[in-house]
Amino acid sequence: MLCTVGDTSAGERFRAARDFLLEHATDYDGACTGFEWPQLEEFNWALDWFDAIARGNRAPALRIVEDGGSRQELSFDELSRRSSRVAAWLAGGGVGRGDKVLLMLGQRVELWESLLACAKLGAVVVPTATLLSEADLADRIERGGIGHIIASSEAFDRLRGVPAGLTRIVVAARAPTCGQGAAGQPLAYPDAATLPDLALPPGTTHAKDALLLYFTSGTTAKPKLVEHTHYSAPVGHLSTMYWIGLRPGDVHLNLSSPGWAKHSWSSFYAPFNAEATVLAYNYERFDARRLLAVLAEQAVTTFCAPPTVWRMLVQEDLRSYEVTLRDAVSAGEPLNPEVIGQVRDAWGFLIRDGYGQSETTALVGNPPGQRVKLGSMGRPLPGYRIELIDPVTGEPAQVGPAQVGPAQVGPAQVGPAQVGEVAVDLRIGGRGVMAGYRTSVDAERLLSSGEYYRTGDIASRDEDGWITYVGRTDEVFKSADYRISPFELESVLIEHPAVAEAAVVPSPDPLRLCVPKGYVVLAAGYEPCAETAADILGFVRGRVAPFQRIRRLEFAELPKTISGKIRRVELRAGEEAWRAEHGAQRRALEFWEGDAEAT
C-alpha cells in the first residue's frame, strides 16, 4: 500500500504513487486494487515534482521537430531553469498568485516554459487555441476573468480589442504594437532569457488551488469553462500515464493542438510524470507520410493520436516505415475496429482506446498487457470507480439484452449488457475530476450531489466489465423504440471505401418517429450521385440489425468545432427544420432508401 501523510514530503508521496503504477504497469488487477491517490495538502507539481526530477538531469525533456526537419531540444535541467527565469520575469511584470493568464501559443518552447512558469507562481493558466476568432477571444477573456495574455506575434492582430489594463506579452524577437485601443506597449517575452537565476516570490500552493481553466470543445452547446487544480490535473494524470503505458526514458509523441485539454494530458503532465521525453511535431499542414517518417526518424516509443489521424495513416503503406513504437493509443472519440485491425496487421500491436474528458483525466482505458476487446474503450483505470446510471433517475442502470452495437464490433457486445450514463463515483476516488465549472450554474448541477460526476456520455458494460461508448445523452436517439448510437453507425459507414467522414443524426419520420440519416463526405474519386448513395446504404444494410439501418443519406460538408469535432447538434437542428417545412422533399444531394430502385 502507499504511504500516507507523515514525515515524507509532497513530492515523495507523489513519487510513491507514480512508482506503484510503474511497478504494476501490466498488472491491471494489482494496480486497481492497491493504488491510492496520494494525500497532499500543499503541492505545486512544477516545483515539488518537475524541478526535483530536473535538477542536474541532462536527459531530453522536450524535443520540437519542425516540418522542414530542423529540431530544438531541451534537457530537464534546462527546461527547469528557463521556466524559473520566466516565472521571475512574469512576477516582475505583475503576474501574481491566482491571476488568470491566457496562453495562446503553438508548438514552441515558450509554451512549455510558460505552463511551468505560471504553475510555479501559482497563477492560473487558460490555454487557448491559436486559431480562435476575435469574437471567441473576447468571450474567453471576459468569462475567464483574464488579467494577462501571453501570445505569439502572429496572434496579436486578433487582440486589438482587448480591455485596457491587461498585461500583453508577445513571444517574438520584437514586440509589436497591438493597435488602436490597446493599453501600452506589449512586453517582449525574450527579455526573460536575459535574467540571471532569481529566487521565486514566496508563497504556499495548496493542492486545491486553481491551476488550469479549460474551455470545452463545444460540440453540443456553448463551451463551458472547466477548472482544474494543482491536484486534479498533474496528480490526476497518473491515470493517463498508466493508460498510455509511459515509462522513464520513453520518447512520446502526442498529436493534439495546444489550447485543448488533450494537449496537457499527453504532451505535458502524463509524460513528465513518467520522466519521458515529450516530442512535439510542429507542422502547418498535416501529411500522413511525413508523420510516419517522423515516427521512424525520432525513434518514438509511445504515440497518441485522434481517430481522424489514424484513419489517414492507414491509407499509407505502414509496413514500409520502420517504427520503434511499443505502445500506441487513441483518444478524443472512439476508434473504429477496422482501423485497429489494419495497424495490428502492419505493425503487430493493437491501438489501445481510452476515454476521458476536459473535465477529467483518463477514466477508462485499455492499459498495456491486457486483453483488448475491439470496439470497447476498456475498463476503469486505477483510482476510478465508474458506474452506469439511468440518465433520468440517477439510479444504477439495469442489465438487459444488448440493443446497441453492430455485429462486427465483436465480443464486447455479446450477451447481456448494462447501458447507462457514465458516472464517476466521487465517494471512493475520482481525484482527477475537475473542481467544477466556472461560469455555468446549470452545468454545476452535475457535481452538486457530491456522489457522482455525470459525464453526459452513454455507454454499455458487458458481463466481463468492458465498457463500450454509445454516444452523448443528447445524441443517442430512438427509432421505432430502439436505441440508436450515432457513433456505431458511423463506424460502419466509414468502412465503405467511398466514405471519408460521416455523421449520423435522427431524421423525423411519421411512422418510426425518426430514422437514422447519414451525412457523408466522399473520398477522392467518388461522385455524389444516386448510385453511390445506394451502394453505401446497401453496404450498411448488410452489416447492421434491421432496426439500425440508415434510411436516408446526404452528401455534405460536416460542421465542426475549432478542435475538429463534429457538431451533430447543428446537423440535427437543420434536419428537423427542413422536415418541418418541406416534409418528404429531398435536398439536392439527399437520397433515401429505395430511391435507386424507383429511378
Sequence and secondary structure as in RCSB ss.txt:
>XXXX:A:sequence
MLCTVGDTSAGERFRAARDFLLEHATDYDGACTGFEWPQLEEFNWALDWFDAIARGNRAPALRIVEDGGSRQELS
FDELSRRSSRVAAWLAGGGVGRGDKVLLMLGQRVELWESLLACAKLGAVVVPTATLLSEADLADRIERGGIGHII
ASSEAFDRLRGVPAGLTRIVVAARAPTCGQGAAGQPLAYPDAATLPDLALPPGTTHAKDALLLYFTSGTTAKPKL
VEHTHYSAPVGHLSTMYWIGLRPGDVHLNLSSPGWAKHSWSSFYAPFNAEATVLAYNYERFDARRLLAVLAEQAV
TTFCAPPTVWRMLVQEDLRSYEVTLRDAVSAGEPLNPEVIGQVRDAWGFLIRDGYGQSETTALVGNPPGQRVKLG
SMGRPLPGYRIELIDPVTGEPAQVGPAQVGPAQVGPAQVGPAQVGEVAVDLRIGGRGVMAGYRTSVDAERLLSSG
EYYRTGDIASRDEDGWITYVGRTDEVFKSADYRISPFELESVLIEHPAVAEAAVVPSPDPLRLCVPKGYVVLAAG
YEPCAETAADILGFVRGRVAPFQRIRRLEFAELPKTISGKIRRVELRAGEEAWRAEHGAQRRALEFWEGDAEAT
>XXXX:A:secstr
    SSSS HHHHHHHHHHHHHHTTT HHHHHHH      SB  IIIIIIHHHHTT  SEEEEEEETTS EEEEE
HHHHHHHHHHHHHHHHHTT  TT EEEEE  SSHHHHHHHHHHHHHT EEEE  TT  HHHHHHHHHHHT  EEE
EEGGGGGGGTT  TT EEEEESSS     TT  S  EEGGGGGGS          BTTSEEEEEE   SSSS  E
EEEETTTTTTTTHHHHHHHT  TT EEEE   TTSHHHHIIIIIHHHHTT EEEEEE SS  HHHHHHHHHHTT 
 EEEE HHHHHHHTTS GGGS    SEEEE SS   HHHHHHHHHHHSS  EEEEE TTSSEEEE  TTS   TT
  BEE TT  EEEE TTT SB  EEE   S GGG GGGSSEEEEEEEEEETTS  TTS SEESS HHHHGGGTTS
SEEEEEEEEEEETTS EEEEEETTT EEETTEEE HHHHHHHHTTSTTEEEEEEEEEEETTTEEEEEEEEEE TT
   SHHHHHHHHHHHHTTS GGG   EEEE    B TTS B HHHHHHHHHHHHHHHTT   TTEEETTHHHH 
